[in-house]
Amino acid sequence: MIHVSAWFDNTRGNKNNPDPEQWVGYGERTVDEMAHAWMNVTYLSDDEYKKIVQQRAATTVAKSEQ
């Protein structure tokens, strides 16, 4: 499963926004696109996958306890 989230700051407060008055809307063309997701594929054995899942679970628990 791949989940991608993107958000944009099109306000005057964003110093990198060249034109805050420019209308921005949804579009299917590549010139309408404001987010591009580059994906890499890594092949894991079952044991490697289980180890990573355990590490992430431990990190999640540690962060929630802070």
N, C-alpha and C positions, 0 to 999 in steps of 0.2 A: 504494500500500500504506500502511496506517495501522497502526502498532504502538503499543499503550498498555500501560504497566506501572504498577502501583500497589502500594504496601506500606503497612502500618499498624503503629503502635506502640500496642498495647492494654495496655501494662504500667503499673505504678504509677509508673515513671520518667517517663512522659509527663505533664507538668503540664497538658496540654490534654485529657486523658482524664477525663471527668466521673465515670466509675464503672468502675474496673479489675476489679470483681467481675462485671460484666455479661457474660453469655455472648454471643459473637459467632460467627455461622456463615454459611454460604452461603444465599442466598435469591434468588428471581427477582422479588420485589416491589420497588417503588421504595423502600419503607421499609426493606428489607434492604440496600440499596445503600450502599456506603461510598466509592465512587469514581465520579465523573462526569467524562467527558471532553468538553470543548467543542472543536469543530473549526471551523477557518476554512478556506476554500478560496481559493487564490491561483492565478490563471491565468498561466502562463508560456509564452513562445515557446520553441522548441527551443534557440535561442541563449542565452536567459536561463537555461534549465535546465542546459545544458552548463557555463555559467560558474559557477553555484552548485555543481555537482558538483565542478568543479575546485577551487573555493575550499575546500570541505569536505575534499577529499582532501588538500590542502596543509595544512590545519589538523590533520587526523588524523596525518599524518606528523610535523608539528612537535611535537605532544603526545607521540607515541610516542618521540621522540628525547630528551625531557626526563628 
